[in-house]
């Protein structure tokens, strides 16, 4: 009786669909070292944001930090990098505050466990090209 499956659960197909829709970033012109950081995404939103935006961010920041310096004034490039870092820091602060707020709400309302996703987590090695990434 335990072999009867009432519900079909994901075996990685969701992740394959998300990665198939990902815009393929062309890193062939990038000759740079990167840190390879094992990363796990469990939420659907996190998986999709990563697939949609991360590699594009990596390429664009590489071109700003490296290629733009060959044609533009170093001070101008530094201003752009500082602006990107400030925006990333602000978003990180907002996200951390939202997580802290959710934890406080859990405690205030006696919630001791959270819902989990039934899909397989997306485990990838993220290649970080710069400190902005």
N, CA, C and O atoms as a Tinker XYZ file with bonds, in Angstrom:
   532  protein
     1  N      0.821000   -1.197000    0.000000    73     2
     2  CA     0.000000    0.000000    0.000000    64     1     3
     3  C      0.860000    1.253000    0.000000    63     2     4     5
     4  O      0.441000    2.273000   -0.547000    81     3
     5  N      2.040000    1.214000    0.590000    73     3     6
     6  CA     2.885000    2.400000    0.646000    64     5     7
     7  C      3.468000    2.757000   -0.713000    63     6     8     9
     8  O      4.036000    3.837000   -0.874000    81     7
     9  N      3.337000    1.869000   -1.692000    73     7    10
    10  CA     3.869000    2.153000   -3.023000    64     9    11
    11  C      2.931000    3.010000   -3.866000    63    10    12    13
    12  O      3.326000    3.497000   -4.925000    81    11
    13  N      1.699000    3.198000   -3.412000    73    11    14
    14  CA     0.739000    4.016000   -4.142000    64    13    15
    15  C      1.100000    5.480000   -3.957000    63    14    16    17
    16  O      1.215000    5.975000   -2.836000    81    15
    17  N      1.273000    6.158000   -5.076000    73    15    18
    18  CA     1.643000    7.578000   -5.025000    64    17    19
    19  C      0.440000    8.416000   -5.427000    63    18    20    21
    20  O     -0.001000    8.387000   -6.576000    81    19
    21  N     -0.080000    9.161000   -4.467000    73    19    22
    22  CA    -1.264000    9.986000   -4.710000    64    21    23
    23  C     -0.867000   11.303000   -5.367000    63    22    24    25
    24  O     -1.606000   11.839000   -6.193000    81    23
    25  N      0.277000   11.811000   -5.003000    73    23    26
    26  CA     0.741000   13.100000   -5.508000    64    25    27
    27  C      2.083000   12.905000   -6.197000    63    26    28    29
    28  O      2.960000   12.215000   -5.677000    81    27
    29  N      2.242000   13.508000   -7.357000    73    27    30
    30  CA     3.539000   13.493000   -8.030000    64    29    31
    31  C      4.360000   14.647000   -7.486000    63    30    32    33
    32  O      3.876000   15.777000   -7.436000    81    31
    33  N      5.587000   14.383000   -7.079000    73    31    34
    34  CA     6.462000   15.431000   -6.559000    64    33    35
    35  C      7.593000   15.682000   -7.542000    63    34    36    37
    36  O      7.940000   14.828000   -8.357000    81    35
    37  N      8.150000   16.866000   -7.443000    73    35    38
    38  CA     9.224000   17.278000   -8.341000    64    37    39
    39  C     10.485000   16.463000   -8.094000    63    38    40    41
    40  O     10.852000   16.199000   -6.948000    81    39
    41  N     11.138000   16.073000   -9.165000    73    39    42
    42  CA    12.408000   15.355000   -9.084000    64    41    43
    43  C     13.530000   16.148000   -9.769000    63    42    44    45
    44  O     14.529000   15.568000  -10.192000    81    43
    45  N     13.367000   17.452000   -9.877000    73    43    46
    46  CA    14.368000   18.293000  -10.516000    64    45    47
    47  C     13.901000   18.918000  -11.815000    63    46    48    49
    48  O     14.621000   19.724000  -12.404000    81    47
    49  N     12.721000   18.564000  -12.268000    73    47    50
    50  CA    12.200000   19.113000  -13.523000    64    49    51
    51  C     11.973000   20.615000  -13.476000    63    50    52    53
    52  O     12.169000   21.308000  -14.474000    81    51
    53  N     11.558000   21.121000  -12.312000    73    51    54
    54  CA    11.332000   22.567000  -12.175000    64    53    55
    55  C     12.646000   23.314000  -12.385000    63    54    56    57
    56  O     12.687000   24.312000  -13.104000    81    55
    57  N     13.708000   22.838000  -11.764000    73    55    58
    58  CA    15.009000   23.492000  -11.922000    64    57    59
    59  C     15.479000   23.450000  -13.370000    63    58    60    61
    60  O     16.036000   24.425000  -13.873000    81    59
    61  N     15.259000   22.336000  -14.032000    73    59    62
    62  CA    15.653000   22.222000  -15.441000    64    61    63
    63  C     14.902000   23.242000  -16.292000    63    62    64    65
    64  O     15.488000   23.851000  -17.186000    81    63
    65  N     13.596000   23.434000  -16.020000    73    63    66
    66  CA    12.811000   24.418000  -16.773000    64    65    67
    67  C     13.311000   25.838000  -16.508000    63    66    68    69
    68  O     13.422000   26.647000  -17.429000    81    67
    69  N     13.609000   26.131000  -15.245000    73    67    70
    70  CA    14.084000   27.470000  -14.895000    64    69    71
    71  C     15.405000   27.757000  -15.605000    63    70    72    73
    72  O     15.576000   28.824000  -16.194000    81    71
    73  N     16.333000   26.813000  -15.549000    73    71    74
    74  CA    17.642000   27.018000  -16.173000    64    73    75
    75  C     17.544000   27.041000  -17.698000    63    74    76    77
    76  O     18.340000   27.717000  -18.349000    81    75
    77  N     16.594000   26.325000  -18.276000    73    75    78
    78  CA    16.424000   26.331000  -19.737000    64    77    79
    79  C     15.949000   27.689000  -20.226000    63    78    80    81
    80  O     16.297000   28.110000  -21.330000    81    79
    81  N     15.148000   28.385000  -19.403000    73    79    82
    82  CA    14.646000   29.709000  -19.784000    64    81    83
    83  C     15.672000   30.803000  -19.529000    63    82    84    85
    84  O     15.506000   31.934000  -19.985000    81    83
    85  N     16.730000   30.467000  -18.804000    73    83    86
    86  CA    17.749000   31.456000  -18.445000    64    85    87
    87  C     18.370000   32.060000  -19.695000    63    86    88    89
    88  O     18.677000   31.359000  -20.660000    81    87
    89  N     18.549000   33.375000  -19.655000    73    87    90
    90  CA    19.271000   34.047000  -20.738000    64    89    91
    91  C     20.725000   33.609000  -20.669000    63    90    92    93
    92  O     21.379000   33.780000  -19.641000    81    91
    93  N     21.222000   33.056000  -21.735000    73    91    94
    94  CA    22.592000   32.544000  -21.750000    64    93    95
    95  C     23.568000   33.705000  -21.885000    63    94    96    97
    96  O     23.624000   34.371000  -22.919000    81    95
    97  N     24.325000   33.933000  -20.839000    73    95    98
    98  CA    25.331000   34.991000  -20.863000    64    97    99
    99  C     26.576000   34.453000  -21.566000    63    98   100   101
   100  O     26.985000   33.315000  -21.338000    81    99
   101  N     27.170000   35.276000  -22.413000    73    99   102
   102  CA    28.341000   34.878000  -23.188000    64   101   103
   103  C     29.609000   35.340000  -22.468000    63   102   104   105
   104  O     29.972000   36.515000  -22.523000    81   103
   105  N     30.271000   34.410000  -21.799000    73   103   106
   106  CA    31.478000   34.721000  -21.038000    64   105   107
   107  C     32.756000   34.455000  -21.840000    63   106   108   109
   108  O     33.846000   34.463000  -21.267000    81   107
   109  N     32.646000   34.221000  -23.145000    73   107   110
   110  CA    33.838000   33.881000  -23.928000    64   109   111
   111  C     34.833000   35.020000  -24.005000    63   110   112   113
   112  O     36.028000   34.775000  -24.173000    81   111
   113  N     34.378000   36.258000  -23.888000    73   111   114
   114  CA    35.304000   37.399000  -23.976000    64   113   115
   115  C     35.887000   37.771000  -22.617000    63   114   116   117
   116  O     36.718000   38.674000  -22.525000    81   115
   117  N     35.459000   37.085000  -21.568000    73   115   118
   118  CA    35.919000   37.414000  -20.219000    64   117   119
   119  C     37.102000   36.528000  -19.861000    63   118   120   121
   120  O     36.983000   35.307000  -19.758000    81   119
   121  N     38.236000   37.170000  -19.675000    73   119   122
   122  CA    39.423000   36.456000  -19.222000    64   121   123
   123  C     39.720000   36.934000  -17.816000    63   122   124   125
   124  O     40.550000   37.818000  -17.601000    81   123
   125  N     39.026000   36.330000  -16.862000    73   123   126
   126  CA    39.174000   36.756000  -15.478000    64   125   127
   127  C     39.003000   35.558000  -14.556000    63   126   128   129
   128  O     38.294000   34.601000  -14.869000    81   127
   129  N     39.656000   35.636000  -13.436000    73   127   130
   130  CA    39.478000   34.602000  -12.422000    64   129   131
   131  C     38.157000   34.834000  -11.703000    63   130   132   133
   132  O     37.642000   35.952000  -11.674000    81   131
   133  N     37.618000   33.776000  -11.129000    73   131   134
   134  CA    36.385000   33.922000  -10.366000    64   133   135
   135  C     36.425000   33.013000   -9.146000    63   134   136   137
   136  O     37.111000   31.991000   -9.129000    81   135
   137  N     35.686000   33.404000   -8.147000    73   135   138
   138  CA    35.489000   32.542000   -6.986000    64   137   139
   139  C     34.304000   31.635000   -7.292000    63   138   140   141
   140  O     33.265000   32.103000   -7.759000    81   139
   141  N     34.455000   30.363000   -7.035000    73   139   142
   142  CA    33.355000   29.429000   -7.235000    64   141   143
   143  C     32.744000   29.169000   -5.862000    63   142   144   145
   144  O     33.379000   28.582000   -4.986000    81   143
   145  N     31.510000   29.613000   -5.691000    73   143   146
   146  CA    30.848000   29.523000   -4.396000    64   145   147
   147  C     29.637000   28.609000   -4.518000    63   146   148   149
   148  O     28.693000   28.924000   -5.244000    81   147
   149  N     29.655000   27.465000   -3.807000    73   147   150
   150  CA    28.471000   26.591000   -3.839000    64   149   151
   151  C     27.274000   27.326000   -3.234000    63   150   152   153
   152  O     27.370000   27.879000   -2.138000    81   151
   153  N     26.160000   27.328000   -3.943000    73   151   154
   154  CA    24.981000   28.083000   -3.532000    64   153   155
   155  C     23.744000   27.222000   -3.694000    63   154   156   157
   156  O     23.646000   26.419000   -4.622000    81   155
   157  N     22.798000   27.399000   -2.777000    73   155   158
   158  CA    21.543000   26.633000   -2.818000    64   157   159
   159  C     20.363000   27.594000   -2.764000    63   158   160   161
   160  O     20.261000   28.430000   -1.866000    81   159
   161  N     19.477000   27.456000   -3.740000    73   159   162
   162  CA    18.247000   28.241000   -3.775000    64   161   163
   163  C     17.082000   27.281000   -3.567000    63   162   164   165
   164  O     16.979000   26.260000   -4.246000    81   163
   165  N     16.209000   27.617000   -2.626000    73   163   166
   166  CA    15.049000   26.755000   -2.377000    64   165   167
   167  C     13.749000   27.401000   -2.829000    63   166   168   169
   168  O     12.822000   26.703000   -3.241000    81   167
   169  N     13.670000   28.715000   -2.756000    73   167   170
   170  CA    12.412000   29.378000   -3.129000    64   169   171
   171  C     12.324000   29.550000   -4.639000    63   170   172   173
   172  O     13.325000   29.740000   -5.329000    81   171
   173  N     11.101000   29.479000   -5.119000    73   171   174
   174  CA    10.873000   29.657000   -6.558000    64   173   175
   175  C     11.333000   31.035000   -7.013000    63   174   176   177
   176  O     11.936000   31.178000   -8.076000    81   175
   177  N     11.038000   32.064000   -6.186000    73   175   178
   178  CA    11.426000   33.427000   -6.549000    64   177   179
   179  C     12.946000   33.565000   -6.599000    63   178   180   181
   180  O     13.487000   34.173000   -7.522000    81   179
   181  N     13.623000   33.009000   -5.620000    73   179   182
   182  CA    15.082000   33.078000   -5.590000    64   181   183
   183  C     15.715000   32.391000   -6.777000    63   182   184   185
   184  O     16.672000   32.907000   -7.355000    81   183
   185  N     15.195000   31.228000   -7.152000    73   183   186
   186  CA    15.716000   30.500000   -8.311000    64   185   187
   187  C     15.560000   31.327000   -9.581000    63   186   188   189
   188  O     16.490000   31.441000  -10.380000    81   187
   189  N     14.378000   31.900000   -9.758000    73   187   190
   190  CA    14.110000   32.651000  -10.988000    64   189   191
   191  C     14.910000   33.951000  -11.058000    63   190   192   193
   192  O     15.421000   34.309000  -12.119000    81   191
   193  N     15.020000   34.657000   -9.932000    73   191   194
   194  CA    15.831000   35.873000   -9.921000    64   193   195
   195  C     17.286000   35.551000  -10.220000    63   194   196   197
   196  O     17.936000   36.257000  -10.990000    81   195
   197  N     17.796000   34.489000   -9.613000    73   195   198
   198  CA    19.178000   34.095000   -9.882000    64   197   199
   199  C     19.359000   33.796000  -11.365000    63   198   200   201
   200  O     20.270000   34.325000  -12.002000    81   199
   201  N     18.498000   32.955000  -11.910000    73   199   202
   202  CA    18.647000   32.542000  -13.314000    64   201   203
   203  C     18.513000   33.723000  -14.268000    63   202   204   205
   204  O     19.197000   33.784000  -15.290000    81   203
   205  N     17.633000   34.656000  -13.933000    73   203   206
   206  CA    17.357000   35.778000  -14.823000    64   205   207
   207  C     18.416000   36.868000  -14.740000    63   206   208   209
   208  O     18.718000   37.504000  -15.750000    81   207
   209  N     18.979000   37.095000  -13.575000    73   207   210
   210  CA    19.757000   38.315000  -13.371000    64   209   211
   211  C     21.236000   38.138000  -13.036000    63   210   212   213
   212  O     22.036000   39.013000  -13.365000    81   211
   213  N     21.621000   37.055000  -12.405000    73   211   214
   214  CA    22.968000   36.994000  -11.851000    64   213   215
   215  C     24.069000   37.068000  -12.909000    63   214   216   217
   216  O     24.980000   37.887000  -12.791000    81   215
   217  N     23.997000   36.231000  -13.933000    73   215   218
   218  CA    25.072000   36.234000  -14.933000    64   217   219
   219  C     25.150000   37.555000  -15.699000    63   218   220   221
   220  O     26.236000   38.002000  -16.069000    81   219
   221  N     24.004000   38.167000  -15.932000    73   219   222
   222  CA    24.000000   39.476000  -16.585000    64   221   223
   223  C     24.698000   40.507000  -15.701000    63   222   224   225
   224  O     25.484000   41.319000  -16.188000    81   223
   225  N     24.406000   40.470000  -14.394000    73   223   226
   226  CA    25.085000   41.363000  -13.454000    64   225   227
   227  C     26.592000   41.128000  -13.491000    63   226   228   229
   228  O     27.368000   42.083000  -13.517000    81   227
   229  N     27.007000   39.874000  -13.493000    73   227   230
   230  CA    28.428000   39.556000  -13.513000    64   229   231
   231  C     29.107000   40.131000  -14.756000    63   230   232   233
   232  O     30.160000   40.761000  -14.662000    81   231
   233  N     28.499000   39.910000  -15.910000    73   231   234
   234  CA    29.084000   40.429000  -17.155000    64   233   235
   235  C     29.148000   41.952000  -17.163000    63   234   236   237
   236  O     30.180000   42.537000  -17.491000    81   235
   237  N     28.040000   42.585000  -16.799000    73   235   238
   238  CA    28.003000   44.042000  -16.837000    64   237   239
   239  C     28.997000   44.662000  -15.864000    63   238   240   241
   240  O     29.679000   45.625000  -16.212000    81   239
   241  N     29.089000   44.130000  -14.661000    73   239   242
   242  CA    30.043000   44.697000  -13.700000    64   241   243
   243  C     31.484000   44.427000  -14.123000    63   242   244   245
   244  O     32.372000   45.237000  -13.858000    81   243
   245  N     31.719000   43.294000  -14.777000    73   243   246
   246  CA    33.073000   43.027000  -15.290000    64   245   247
   247  C     33.440000   44.057000  -16.358000    63   246   248   249
   248  O     34.545000   44.600000  -16.346000    81   247
   249  N     32.533000   44.318000  -17.264000    73   247   250
   250  CA    32.823000   45.288000  -18.315000    64   249   251
   251  C     32.987000   46.693000  -17.743000    63   250   252   253
   252  O     33.812000   47.465000  -18.232000    81   251
   253  N     32.211000   47.035000  -16.714000    73   251   254
   254  CA    32.372000   48.341000  -16.074000    64   253   255
   255  C     33.733000   48.430000  -15.400000    63   254   256   257
   256  O     34.464000   49.402000  -15.592000    81   255
   257  N     34.074000   47.415000  -14.611000    73   255   258
   258  CA    35.299000   47.463000  -13.815000    64   257   259
   259  C     36.569000   47.291000  -14.638000    63   258   260   261
   260  O     37.608000   47.860000  -14.302000    81   259
   261  N     36.495000   46.513000  -15.710000    73   259   262
   262  CA    37.715000   46.184000  -16.458000    64   261   263
   263  C     37.764000   46.903000  -17.803000    63   262   264   265
   264  O     38.691000   47.671000  -18.061000    81   263
   265  N     36.793000   46.666000  -18.644000    73   263   266
   266  CA    36.828000   47.202000  -20.003000    64   265   267
   267  C     36.649000   48.718000  -20.010000    63   266   268   269
   268  O     37.354000   49.421000  -20.734000    81   267
   269  N     35.712000   49.225000  -19.209000    73   267   270
   270  CA    35.462000   50.675000  -19.197000    64   269   271
   271  C     36.705000   51.456000  -18.778000    63   270   272   273
   272  O     36.906000   52.588000  -19.217000    81   271
   273  N     37.530000   50.861000  -17.939000    73   271   274
   274  CA    38.749000   51.554000  -17.487000    64   273   275
   275  C     39.739000   51.796000  -18.627000    63   274   276   277
   276  O     40.605000   52.664000  -18.515000    81   275
   277  N     39.625000   51.044000  -19.717000    73   275   278
   278  CA    40.534000   51.249000  -20.843000    64   277   279
   279  C     40.128000   52.450000  -21.691000    63   278   280   281
   280  O     40.921000   52.945000  -22.492000    81   279
   281  N     38.865000   52.928000  -21.511000    73   279   282
   282  CA    38.383000   54.017000  -22.362000    64   281   283
   283  C     37.880000   55.231000  -21.598000    63   282   284   285
   284  O     37.736000   56.313000  -22.166000    81   283
   285  N     37.612000   55.050000  -20.307000    73   283   286
   286  CA    37.043000   56.143000  -19.522000    64   285   287
   287  C     37.971000   56.516000  -18.372000    63   286   288   289
   288  O     38.878000   55.766000  -18.011000    81   287
   289  N     37.726000   57.666000  -17.821000    73   287   290
   290  CA    38.506000   58.127000  -16.686000    64   289   291
   291  C     38.258000   57.212000  -15.488000    63   290   292   293
   292  O     37.119000   56.842000  -15.206000    81   291
   293  N     39.326000   56.854000  -14.791000    73   291   294
   294  CA    39.243000   55.941000  -13.647000    64   293   295
   295  C     38.263000   56.469000  -12.592000    63   294   296   297
   296  O     37.515000   55.687000  -12.004000    81   295
   297  N     38.257000   57.759000  -12.353000    73   295   298
   298  CA    37.367000   58.344000  -11.340000    64   297   299
   299  C     35.890000   58.161000  -11.719000    63   298   300   301
   300  O     35.052000   57.928000  -10.848000    81   299
   301  N     35.574000   58.267000  -13.006000    73   299   302
   302  CA    34.201000   58.075000  -13.457000    64   301   303
   303  C     33.754000   56.621000  -13.251000    63   302   304   305
   304  O     32.630000   56.360000  -12.824000    81   303
   305  N     34.650000   55.687000  -13.560000    73   303   306
   306  CA    34.340000   54.272000  -13.372000    64   305   307
   307  C     34.163000   53.978000  -11.884000    63   306   308   309
   308  O     33.264000   53.226000  -11.507000    81   307
   309  N     35.001000   54.554000  -11.044000    73   307   310
   310  CA    34.899000   54.355000   -9.598000    64   309   311
   311  C     33.565000   54.871000   -9.063000    63   310   312   313
   312  O     32.978000   54.265000   -8.166000    81   311
   313  N     33.084000   55.995000   -9.614000    73   311   314
   314  CA    31.773000   56.526000   -9.192000    64   313   315
   315  C     30.653000   55.538000   -9.513000    63   314   316   317
   316  O     29.762000   55.307000   -8.695000    81   315
   317  N     30.709000   54.960000  -10.709000    73   315   318
   318  CA    29.690000   53.987000  -11.108000    64   317   319
   319  C     29.757000   52.755000  -10.201000    63   318   320   321
   320  O     28.727000   52.250000   -9.752000    81   319
   321  N     30.970000   52.278000   -9.935000    73   319   322
   322  CA    31.124000   51.125000   -9.045000    64   321   323
   323  C     30.594000   51.433000   -7.642000    63   322   324   325
   324  O     29.933000   50.598000   -7.025000    81   323
   325  N     30.888000   52.628000   -7.148000    73   323   326
   326  CA    30.391000   53.022000   -5.821000    64   325   327
   327  C     28.869000   53.079000   -5.794000    63   326   328   329
   328  O     28.249000   52.679000   -4.809000    81   327
   329  N     28.271000   53.569000   -6.863000    73   327   330
   330  CA    26.806000   53.634000   -6.951000    64   329   331
   331  C     26.206000   52.234000   -6.940000    63   330   332   333
   332  O     25.224000   51.986000   -6.240000    81   331
   333  N     26.787000   51.323000   -7.707000    73   331   334
   334  CA    26.302000   49.937000   -7.738000    64   333   335
   335  C     26.425000   49.307000   -6.356000    63   334   336   337
   336  O     25.491000   48.670000   -5.869000    81   335
   337  N     27.592000   49.491000   -5.725000    73   335   338
   338  CA    27.795000   48.929000   -4.376000    64   337   339
   339  C     26.784000   49.497000   -3.378000    63   338   340   341
   340  O     26.238000   48.758000   -2.560000    81   339
   341  N     26.535000   50.798000   -3.443000    73   339   342
   342  CA    25.582000   51.432000   -2.526000    64   341   343
   343  C     24.177000   50.864000   -2.733000    63   342   344   345
   344  O     23.459000   50.601000   -1.768000    81   343
   345  N     23.792000   50.677000   -3.992000    73   343   346
   346  CA    22.472000   50.113000   -4.270000    64   345   347
   347  C     22.378000   48.665000   -3.789000    63   346   348   349
   348  O     21.359000   48.260000   -3.230000    81   347
   349  N     23.433000   47.890000   -4.007000    73   347   350
   350  CA    23.449000   46.497000   -3.541000    64   349   351
   351  C     23.397000   46.432000   -2.016000    63   350   352   353
   352  O     22.704000   45.585000   -1.453000    81   351
   353  N     24.130000   47.326000   -1.349000    73   351   354
   354  CA    24.108000   47.368000    0.115000    64   353   355
   355  C     22.725000   47.738000    0.633000    63   354   356   357
   356  O     22.260000   47.169000    1.620000    81   355
   357  N     22.072000   48.680000   -0.020000    73   355   358
   358  CA    20.729000   49.097000    0.400000    64   357   359
   359  C     19.732000   47.949000    0.244000    63   358   360   361
   360  O     18.908000   47.719000    1.128000    81   359
   361  N     19.804000   47.234000   -0.869000    73   359   362
   362  CA    18.906000   46.102000   -1.094000    64   361   363
   363  C     19.182000   45.004000   -0.067000    63   362   364   365
   364  O     18.250000   44.398000    0.461000    81   363
   365  N     20.455000   44.749000    0.214000    73   363   366
   366  CA    20.814000   43.730000    1.202000    64   365   367
   367  C     20.285000   44.107000    2.582000    63   366   368   369
   368  O     19.760000   43.257000    3.302000    81   367
   369  N     20.422000   45.371000    2.949000    73   367   370
   370  CA    19.908000   45.841000    4.237000    64   369   371
   371  C     18.398000   45.670000    4.315000    63   370   372   373
   372  O     17.877000   45.196000    5.325000    81   371
   373  N     17.693000   46.051000    3.259000    73   371   374
   374  CA    16.234000   45.899000    3.230000    64   373   375
   375  C     15.818000   44.435000    3.341000    63   374   376   377
   376  O     14.872000   44.106000    4.056000    81   375
   377  N     16.521000   43.566000    2.638000    73   375   378
   378  CA    16.210000   42.138000    2.689000    64   377   379
   379  C     16.442000   41.587000    4.093000    63   378   380   381
   380  O     15.607000   40.853000    4.621000    81   379
   381  N     17.569000   41.939000    4.692000    73   379   382
   382  CA    17.867000   41.468000    6.049000    64   381   383
   383  C     16.839000   41.974000    7.055000    63   382   384   385
   384  O     16.443000   41.241000    7.962000    81   383
   385  N     16.407000   43.219000    6.899000    73   383   386
   386  CA    15.377000   43.762000    7.783000    64   385   387
   387  C     14.047000   43.032000    7.599000    63   386   388   389
   388  O     13.335000   42.788000    8.573000    81   387
   389  N     13.712000   42.687000    6.372000    73   387   390
   390  CA    12.475000   41.952000    6.111000    64   389   391
   391  C     12.530000   40.561000    6.740000    63   390   392   393
   392  O     11.544000   40.092000    7.308000    81   391
   393  N     13.684000   39.903000    6.636000    73   391   394
   394  CA    13.846000   38.586000    7.252000    64   393   395
   395  C     13.739000   38.693000    8.775000    63   394   396   397
   396  O     13.067000   37.883000    9.412000    81   395
   397  N     14.404000   39.695000    9.352000    73   395   398
   398  CA    14.306000   39.909000   10.800000    64   397   399
   399  C     12.877000   40.197000   11.225000    63   398   400   401
   400  O     12.426000   39.713000   12.263000    81   399
   401  N     12.158000   40.987000   10.427000    73   399   402
   402  CA    10.760000   41.293000   10.720000    64   401   403
   403  C      9.886000   40.053000   10.671000    63   402   404   405
   404  O      8.995000   39.883000   11.503000    81   403
   405  N     10.138000   39.183000    9.696000    73   403   406
   406  CA     9.376000   37.939000    9.589000    64   405   407
   407  C      9.643000   37.043000   10.796000    63   406   408   409
   408  O      8.720000   36.436000   11.338000    81   407
   409  N     10.904000   36.960000   11.214000    73   407   410
   410  CA    11.242000   36.170000   12.406000    64   409   411
   411  C     10.543000   36.712000   13.645000    63   410   412   413
   412  O     10.061000   35.940000   14.474000    81   411
   413  N     10.485000   38.025000   13.774000    73   411   414
   414  CA     9.807000   38.646000   14.921000    64   413   415
   415  C      8.308000   38.325000   14.890000    63   414   416   417
   416  O      7.708000   38.034000   15.925000    81   415
   417  N      7.715000   38.381000   13.699000    73   415   418
   418  CA     6.300000   38.040000   13.575000    64   417   419
   419  C      6.056000   36.572000   13.930000    63   418   420   421
   420  O      5.067000   36.247000   14.588000    81   419
   421  N      6.945000   35.697000   13.500000    73   419   422
   422  CA     6.823000   34.275000   13.856000    64   421   423
   423  C      6.774000   34.128000   15.375000    63   422   424   425
   424  O      5.884000   33.479000   15.923000    81   423
   425  N      7.748000   34.745000   16.042000    73   423   426
   426  CA     7.816000   34.639000   17.503000    64   425   427
   427  C      6.598000   35.255000   18.167000    63   426   428   429
   428  O      6.051000   34.682000   19.108000    81   427
   429  N      6.169000   36.412000   17.691000    73   427   430
   430  CA     5.032000   37.117000   18.292000    64   429   431
   431  C      3.738000   36.319000   18.169000    63   430   432   433
   432  O      2.856000   36.421000   19.022000    81   431
   433  N      3.628000   35.534000   17.116000    73   431   434
   434  CA     2.398000   34.782000   16.886000    64   433   435
   435  C      2.540000   33.297000   17.217000    63   434   436   437
   436  O      1.652000   32.501000   16.911000    81   435
   437  N      3.653000   32.931000   17.839000    73   435   438
   438  CA     3.838000   31.549000   18.277000    64   437   439
   439  C      4.050000   30.549000   17.156000    63   438   440   441
   440  O      3.791000   29.358000   17.329000    81   439
   441  N      4.511000   31.013000   16.025000    73   439   442
   442  CA     4.770000   30.112000   14.893000    64   441   443
   443  C      6.154000   29.502000   15.103000    63   442   444   445
   444  O      7.152000   30.214000   15.213000    81   443
   445  N      6.194000   28.167000   15.157000    73   443   446
   446  CA     7.459000   27.491000   15.454000    64   445   447
   447  C      8.070000   26.792000   14.245000    63   446   448   449
   448  O      9.223000   26.365000   14.291000    81   447
   449  N      7.309000   26.676000   13.174000    73   447   450
   450  CA     7.880000   26.076000   11.966000    64   449   451
   451  C      7.329000   26.801000   10.746000    63   450   452   453
   452  O      6.218000   27.330000   10.764000    81   451
   453  N      8.123000   26.812000    9.697000    73   451   454
   454  CA     7.703000   27.516000    8.485000    64   453   455
   455  C      7.421000   26.510000    7.374000    63   454   456   457
   456  O      7.882000   25.370000    7.413000    81   455
   457  N      6.668000   26.949000    6.406000    73   455   458
   458  CA     6.381000   26.116000    5.246000    64   457   459
   459  C      7.659000   25.916000    4.444000    63   458   460   461
   460  O      8.535000   26.782000    4.433000    81   459
   461  N      7.762000   24.789000    3.782000    73   459   462
   462  CA     8.921000   24.511000    2.940000    64   461   463
   463  C      8.445000   24.219000    1.527000    63   462   464   465
   464  O      7.286000   23.868000    1.307000    81   463
   465  N      9.350000   24.370000    0.578000    73   463   466
   466  CA     9.030000   24.095000   -0.818000    64   465   467
   467  C      9.147000   22.598000   -1.069000    63   466   468   469
   468  O     10.022000   21.931000   -0.516000    81   467
   469  N      8.265000   22.085000   -1.901000    73   467   470
   470  CA     8.278000   20.665000   -2.228000    64   469   471
   471  C      9.153000   20.359000   -3.441000    63   470   472   473
   472  O      9.352000   19.193000   -3.782000    81   471
   473  N      9.669000   21.382000   -4.086000    73   471   474
   474  CA    10.547000   21.159000   -5.236000    64   473   475
   475  C     11.979000   20.944000   -4.756000    63   474   476   477
   476  O     12.341000   21.319000   -3.641000    81   475
   477  N     12.760000   20.349000   -5.600000    73   475   478
   478  CA    14.165000   20.094000   -5.301000    64   477   479
   479  C     14.919000   21.429000   -5.306000    63   478   480   481
   480  O     14.721000   22.233000   -6.216000    81   479
   481  N     15.783000   21.683000   -4.306000    73   479   482
   482  CA    16.569000   22.927000   -4.319000    64   481   483
   483  C     17.468000   22.994000   -5.554000    63   482   484   485
   484  O     17.873000   21.969000   -6.102000    81   483
   485  N     17.765000   24.199000   -5.972000    73   483   486
   486  CA    18.686000   24.430000   -7.083000    64   485   487
   487  C     20.078000   24.615000   -6.487000    63   486   488   489
   488  O     20.362000   25.633000   -5.857000    81   487
   489  N     20.934000   23.632000   -6.689000    73   487   490
   490  CA    22.315000   23.692000   -6.203000    64   489   491
   491  C     23.230000   24.012000   -7.377000    63   490   492   493
   492  O     23.304000   23.247000   -8.339000    81   491
   493  N     23.927000   25.145000   -7.296000    73   491   494
   494  CA    24.826000   25.565000   -8.364000    64   493   495
   495  C     26.110000   26.134000   -7.772000    63   494   496   497
   496  O     26.126000   26.636000   -6.648000    81   495
   497  N     27.180000   26.045000   -8.548000    73   495   498
   498  CA    28.409000   26.743000   -8.209000    64   497   499
   499  C     28.341000   28.106000   -8.874000    63   498   500   501
   500  O     28.367000   28.207000  -10.100000    81   499
   501  N     28.256000   29.141000   -8.076000    73   499   502
   502  CA    28.169000   30.502000   -8.594000    64   501   503
   503  C     29.587000   31.006000   -8.833000    63   502   504   505
   504  O     30.440000   30.914000   -7.950000    81   503
   505  N     29.839000   31.539000  -10.029000    73   503   506
   506  CA    31.146000   32.078000  -10.397000    64   505   507
   507  C     31.109000   33.583000  -10.211000    63   506   508   509
   508  O     30.496000   34.300000  -11.002000    81   507
   509  N     31.763000   34.056000   -9.169000    73   507   510
   510  CA    31.753000   35.484000   -8.832000    64   509   511
   511  C     33.016000   36.114000   -9.406000    63   510   512   513
   512  O     34.130000   35.730000   -9.049000    81   511
   513  N     32.835000   37.087000  -10.301000    73   511   514
   514  CA    33.961000   37.723000  -10.978000    64   513   515
   515  C     34.534000   38.922000  -10.229000    63   514   516   517
   516  O     35.719000   39.226000  -10.360000    81   515
   517  N     33.702000   39.600000   -9.448000    73   515   518
   518  CA    34.172000   40.818000   -8.799000    64   517   519
   519  C     33.534000   40.977000   -7.434000    63   518   520   521
   520  O     32.607000   40.247000   -7.082000    81   519
   521  N     34.030000   41.925000   -6.675000    73   519   522
   522  CA    33.455000   42.181000   -5.359000    64   521   523
   523  C     32.031000   42.677000   -5.448000    63   522   524   525
   524  O     31.268000   42.537000   -4.492000    81   523
   525  N     31.655000   43.255000   -6.578000    73   523   526
   526  CA    30.280000   43.700000   -6.765000    64   525   527
   527  C     29.355000   42.493000   -6.872000    63   526   528   529
   528  O     28.216000   42.538000   -6.408000    81   527
   529  N     29.838000   41.420000   -7.480000    73   527   530
   530  CA    29.026000   40.207000   -7.631000    64   529   531
   531  C     28.785000   39.539000   -6.316000    63   530   532
   532  O     28.120000   38.505000   -6.261000    81   531
